């Protein structure tokens, strides 16, 4: 089994070498698809967006200055591709309210028997705006100022969407725990 030499692969991609592009794709495709699925819910659409993201990566790889995390740079491009898809195909879902969501946020019990797959399914049930902000904040590590800028919303809207996403997820978790 060959060791993945990130620097060599990046340099090969900068020279437009197909074998280096293939190695890069094989190394990161699974994790980038997972990222896209978290935002887009539909696997087929997520695959299309991921492929478009890789095309952008190969097109823009000369802009990577080898400062900081390469995987972080890849993730930022993929998140941006997901956000562009959502902007293009969603009608202002970033400020959508769900009437059933109200009350104070309660901490989630650490002893819950939820598996990662089940939690991902619950995240997929979130409305697009909630899901997008939740993914950006809780999973990708964006702050509210960055989210607001990327989504063209106010910081207050970002905070509100995150709060509502958490409440919604807590409701789903409570239902799950009653069934289990």
Secondary structure, DSSP 8 states (H G I E B T S, - for coil): -----HHHHHHHHHTT-HHHHHHHHHHHHHHHHHHHHHHH--HHHHHHHHHHHHHHHHHHGGG--S-S-HHHHHHHHHHHHHHHHHHHHSSSGGG---TT--S------TT----HHHHHHHHHTS-HHHHHHHIIIIIS---HHHHHHHHT--HHHHHHHHHHHHHHHHHHHHHHHHH-
